[in-house]
Every structure is written in structure tokens, then in C-alpha cells.
Amino acid sequence: MEPVMEKKDLFGKCPYVTSQKVFTGKWSMYIIYLLEQAGTIRFNELQRRMPEEMTHTTLSRQLKTLENEGLIIRREYAQIPPKVEYSLSEIGARFSPVLKAIEAWGDEYIAYLEKI
């Protein structure tokens, strides 16, 4: 039996806690999904693809968090008007099989909900 870790020691050691902390934002997985689908995308286009009303500030904050976690790359072009593009980093792109598994489970759960 493995020893129980202290709560403060779990990040970076326990894959479940680490994953949960990295994807802590409400829309983080969906943003990763959209970037996986689009490749490289500009901020306003990403905001248009979000399923619900999302403020500029909320999306900006979520993108900054994902960038700080190393999951996405933000590329800013020095031009007028400003142009910023987002894409998945190498480690962000490696989340693709997990997204596919979540999609499959989500589809199964939706079917389950339709039966009850």
C-alpha cells in the first residue's frame, strides 16, 4: 500500500491532482478542443466559437492561465491593429487522446441521460 501524501505535496506528483489543477478553468478543456480543431486561431474568432456569452476579460484570463501552464502558445504580431494568435503547444497537443476519450464518455453519458 502506498503512503498517503500530504495535500500540499500532490501537485506535480499525483497525475489526477496535477491534471485537475492544470485544467482548473471552466472553459479550459473546451478551449484546448477548439485550438485542436482550428490549429492556429485569433482571439476574436476563438471568442465567437465559445458556446456561451463569454466576456473578453474571462477568455483573456483563461488563455493566460493556459499559456502559463504551457498548454498553449500566444503569438503577438507588432502591427496596427494588433494581431494575436493562439495555438497548442507540444504538451497541449498531447492532450488530444484524452479529449477523444472524454468525448466518447460524454456521448455515452448523453445517451444515458436520454434513457432516464
Secondary structure by P-SEA (a helix, b strand, c coil): ccccccccccccccaaaaaaaaaccccaaaaaaaaaacccccaaaaaaaccccccaaaaaaaaaaaaaaccbbbbbbccccbbbbbbbccccccaaaaaaaaaaaaaaaaaaaaac
